[in-house]
Amino acid sequence: MRSEKFHLVSFIGSLLKDSDYVYFISFQGMTVKDVSELRNKLSEVGAGCHVLKNALISKAAELNDVTAMKDLKLTEGTALVCGKGDASTVAKVISEFGKTHEQVKAKGGLMEGALLSVSDVAAIADLPSKDALRSQLLSVLQGPARNLASLLNNKAASILNVLNAYKDKLDSNN
């Protein structure tokens, strides 16, 4: 293998191993302007987009023991979208961009060493962001405490109302 290809394969291998998520997308037939627009949108959410040869991606997976990729057959032009952090936000960007640019389609992906199918990538795109999920979890966790505080407050208020009514009765009798 030539030196340039060796360095490129090791770069691809580091992307496959070090990223929290990797999506493989097709981009065949897109203009340079459209690819740049996609890259900019992905960059805004912390992801990188690299157009690579399928053979080099496969070789990098093989050399870096990414065994999950042995079942993924990449064809035509492939862009590798990867990064760290919230995978659902990036999948949403790909999905939304694919709605206006029919050439962009997910081919699959990798997450935590597992191969993702096209439907898995679509399902990830439908998930709420990590911040939204954290907010929902916090709301669920706060619910019982809020209910308990409300219940205790209501009980204290009803005892106070009974005492006030008794006081008013005594005052009216005098």
MOMODA-V953607 format. One record per pair of residues at least 24 apart in sequence whose ideal C-beta (glycine too) atoms are under 8 Angstrom apart, sorted by the first residue. I is the first residue (numbers start at 0). J is the second residue. Records with the same first field share a line. If there is no record, write none. Layout:
BEGIN
I = J / J
END
This chain:
BEGIN
4 = 55
7 = 51 / 55
8 = 55 / 58 / 59 / 62
9 = 59 / 62
11 = 49 / 51 / 55 / 56 / 59 / 79
12 = 59 / 60 / 62 / 63 / 65
14 = 47 / 49 / 59 / 79 / 81
15 = 56 / 59 / 60 / 63 / 65 / 68 / 81 / 109
16 = 63 / 65
18 = 81 / 82 / 83 / 109
19 = 82 / 83 / 84 / 86 / 110
20 = 81 / 82 / 86 / 89 / 108 / 109 / 110
21 = 79 / 80 / 81 / 108 / 109 / 110
22 = 79 / 80 / 81 / 89 / 90 / 93 / 105 / 107 / 108 / 115 / 120
23 = 56 / 71 / 73 / 77 / 78 / 79 / 80 / 105 / 106 / 107 / 108
24 = 77 / 78 / 80 / 93 / 103 / 104 / 105 / 106
25 = 75 / 76 / 77 / 78 / 102 / 103 / 104 / 106
26 = 50 / 76 / 77 / 78 / 102 / 103
27 = 75 / 76 / 102
28 = 102
29 = 100 / 102 / 103
33 = 100 / 102
34 = 78
36 = 96
37 = 96 / 100 / 103
40 = 92 / 96
41 = 80 / 82 / 89 / 92 / 93
44 = 82 / 85 / 88 / 89 / 92
45 = 82 / 83 / 84 / 85 / 89
46 = 80 / 81 / 82 / 89 / 92
47 = 80 / 81 / 82
48 = 78 / 79 / 80
49 = 78 / 79 / 80 / 81
50 = 76 / 77 / 78 / 79
51 = 77 / 78 / 79
52 = 77
53 = 77
65 = 109 / 112
67 = 109 / 112 / 113 / 114
68 = 109 / 114
70 = 114
71 = 106 / 107 / 114
73 = 106
77 = 106
84 = 129
85 = 128 / 129
86 = 110 / 123
87 = 123 / 124 / 126 / 127 / 128 / 129
88 = 128 / 129
90 = 120 / 121 / 123 / 124 / 126
91 = 124
93 = 120 / 124
94 = 121 / 124
END
